Amino acid sequence: MIGGISVTQLLILLVIVMLVFGTKRLRNIGSDLGSAVKGFRKGIEDEPEDSDPEKITNAEKTSAEPLKKEEKAPASKPTDTDV
């Protein structure tokens, strides 16, 4: 028993999930999830340890693109038909 769920309830749930999604789709979901976890772990391991924000070089400062100001739309002119 796992958290109040018996083994028979888990088997019934597994059969229902397999009927709804199909084995091929479940296999694809499992492989996608596994590759995502592997990529996440690799990204965590490859992250540089000394990423101090105060040690940003000038090249890194200038490589970031500045935010562009949004252009304001011209105000519409009132029409004489309302008068």
LOBA-669118 format. One record per atom (N, C-alpha, C): x, y, z; residue in three letters. Coordinates in steps of 0.02 Angstrom, whole numbers, plus 32768, in hexadecimal, padded with zeros to 4 digits. Layout:
<rs>
XYZALA...
</rs>
This chain:
<rs>
802A7FC58000MET800080008000MET802D803E8000MET801F806B7FD1ILE804680A87FCAILE801880E37FD5ILE801C8102800EGLY7FF4813E801BGLY7FAA81318019GLY7F9380F7802DGLY7F4C80E8802DGLY7F3280CA7FECGLY7F5E80BD7FBBILE7F4A809F7F7BILE7F6580587F7AILE7F3880287F6ESER7F4E7FE27F6ESER7F6A7FCF7F29SER7F887F957F26VAL7FA77F7D7EE8VAL7F727F727EB2VAL7F387F587EC4THR7F047F4C7E92THR7EEA7F8E7E75THR7EE67FC17E9EGLN7ED080037E85GLN7F0480207E55GLN7F4480167E63LEU7F79802D7E36LEU7F7680087DF4LEU7F697FC77DF5LEU7F657FA07DB7LEU7F297FB57D8DLEU7EF07FC27DADILE7EB57FD97D89ILE7EC3801D7D6AILE7EE380497D8FLEU7EF4808B7D75LEU7F2480867D39LEU7F5580597D3ELEU7F84804F7D07LEU7F6180367CC8LEU7F3180077CCFVAL7F0C7FED7C96VAL7EE380257C76VAL7EC3804E7C9EILE7E9A80857C83ILE7EC580B77C5EILE7EFF80C87C79VAL7F2C80F77C58VAL7F4580DB7C16VAL7F55809A7C15MET7F6C807B7BD7MET7F3580797BA2MET7EF7806F7BB6LEU7EBF80707B87LEU7EB380B67B6BLEU7EBA80E87B95VAL7EAC812C7B7FVAL7EE481467B51VAL7F23813E7B66PHE7F5A815C7B40PHE7F79812C7B0EPHE7F7980EC7B1BGLY7F9980BC7AEFGLY7FE280B47B03GLY7FFD807A7AF4THR8041806B7B0ATHR807680937AE3THR806980A27AA3LYS809A80C77A7CLYS80A2810E7A97LYS806B812F7AA5ARG806E81747ABFARG808E81767B04ARG807E81447B2ELEU809D81427B70LEU80E881377B6BLEU80FE810E7B3BARG814581037B31ARG816781437B1BARG814781687AEEASN816381A87AD7ASN816781DB7B10ASN813381DD7B39ILE8133820C7B72ILE816B81FA7BA2ILE817381B97BAFGLY81A881A37BDDGLY81ED81B47BC3GLY81F981A97B82SER823B81B87B67SER824882047B65SER8215822B7B56ASP821D82747B57ASP822C828E7B9DASP820982727BCELEU821482867C13LEU825A82727C2ALEU827182377C17GLY82B482217C29GLY82EA824C7C0AGLY82E2825F7BCASER831482897BAASER831382D07BC7SER82D982E77BDCALA82D683297BFCALA82FB83297C3FALA82F282F37C66VAL831482EE7CA6VAL836082EA7C9CVAL837682C37C6ALYS83BD82BE7C5BLYS83DA83017C46LYS83B683257C1CGLY83CD83687C07GLY83D183987C41GLY83A183947C6EPHE83A183C07CA9PHE83DC83B17CD5PHE83E983717CE1ARG8422835E7D0BARG846483747CEBARG846A836C7CA9LYS84A783807C87LYS84B083CD7C8ALYS847983F17C84GLY847C843A7C89GLY849184517CCEGLY847A842E7D01ILE848E843F7D45ILE84D884327D50ILE84F183FA7D35GLU853883E97D3EGLU856684177D17GLU855084307CDCASP857A845A7CB1ASP857984A37CC6ASP854E84B67CF4GLU854984FC7D08GLU858985137D2BGLU85A4854C7D18PRO85E085647D39PRO85D385767D81PRO860285667DABGLU85FA856F7DF3GLU860385B87E09GLU862D85DE7DE5ASP863D86227DFAASP861686557DD1ASP85D5864E7DD0SER85AC867D7DAASER859786B77DD8SER85C786DD7DEDASP85BB87177E18ASP85A387517DEEASP856A876F7DFCPRO855187A57DD2PRO857D87E37DD3PRO85A887EB7E05GLU85D388267E07GLU860F881F7DD8GLU861D87E27DC1LYS865787D67D96LYS864487D47D4CLYS861487FC7D37ILE85FF87FE7CF2ILE863088297CCBILE8649880F7C93THR867A88337C6CTHR865888687C41THR868088957C25ASN866588C97BF9ASN864788AB7BBAASN866488757BA0ALA864A88557B64ALA860488397B72ALA85FB881E7BADGLU85B988037BBEGLU8587883B7BC7GLU859D88747BE1LYS857088AD7BEALYS855988C97BA7LYS858788CF7B77THR857688EC7B37THR855388BB7B09THR8558887A7B15SER8539884A7AE8SER84EE88477AF3SER84D6885B7B2CALA848E885B7B39ALA846E88947B12ALA843788847AEFGLU841588B77AC7GLU83EB88E27AF6GLU83ED89237AEDPRO83C3894E7B16PRO837A89457B04PRO834E89517B33LEU8307894B7B26LEU82F089857AFBLEU82C889757AC9LYS82AF89A97A9CLYS827089C87ABALYS826B8A0A7AB2LYS82308A2C7ACALYS81F68A1E7A9ALYS81BC8A147AB7GLU81828A077A8DGLU816D8A487A6CGLU815D8A437A2CGLU81478A7D7A08GLU80FE8A8A7A19GLU80EF8AC97A25LYS80AB8ADA7A36LYS80848AE479F5LYS80468ACC79F5ALA801B8AD479BBALA80038B1D79B9ALA7FFF8B39797DPRO7FE78B7E7979PRO7F9E8B82798EPRO7F8E8BB879B0ALA7F498BC179C8ALA7F1B8BCC798DALA7EE18BAE7991SER7EB18BB67959SER7E918BFB795ESER7E868C187924LYS7E698C5B7921LYS7E1D8C557927LYS7DFE8C83794CPRO7DB58C817952PRO7D958C92790EPRO7D5F8C727901THR7D3D8C7F78C2THR7D078CB478CBTHR7CF48CD57896ASP7CC08D097898ASP7C7A8CEB7894ASP7C758CAB7887THR7C338C8D7880THR7C0F8C8778C3THR7C348C8A78FAASP7C168C83793CASP7BF48CC47953ASP7C048CFB7932VAL7BEA8D3C7948VAL7BA58D48792FVAL
</rs>
